[in-house]
Amino acid sequence: MDGIRCTSLRPGDQPEASDVRGETAPFLDVVAQAIGLKALRTVATGGDEWEAEREQWDDGSNVIALAPGIVVAYNRNVYTNTL
């Protein structure tokens, strides 16, 4: 994720205006700041290179946290779901 270039879109000074900024901070830091957190915790998905590709094909990276310790994920991504 280090190679992701971020652009922020924020309300501008005028009612119909937008403030567009090219961010220099790393992606996860920009997202954390935008939602009011000190940092984001990430979980690497996959395993070895083959598993990582397979789980990406099957949307193994599409996991959403509903609450601490409670997530929704696809049941076919066995490796990622054990993390």
Buried (B, 14 or more C-beta within 10 A) or exposed (E): EEEEEBEBEEEEEEEEEEEEEEBEEBBBBBBBBEEEEEEEEEEEBBBEEEBBEBBBEEBBBBBEEEEEEEEEBBEEBEBBBEE
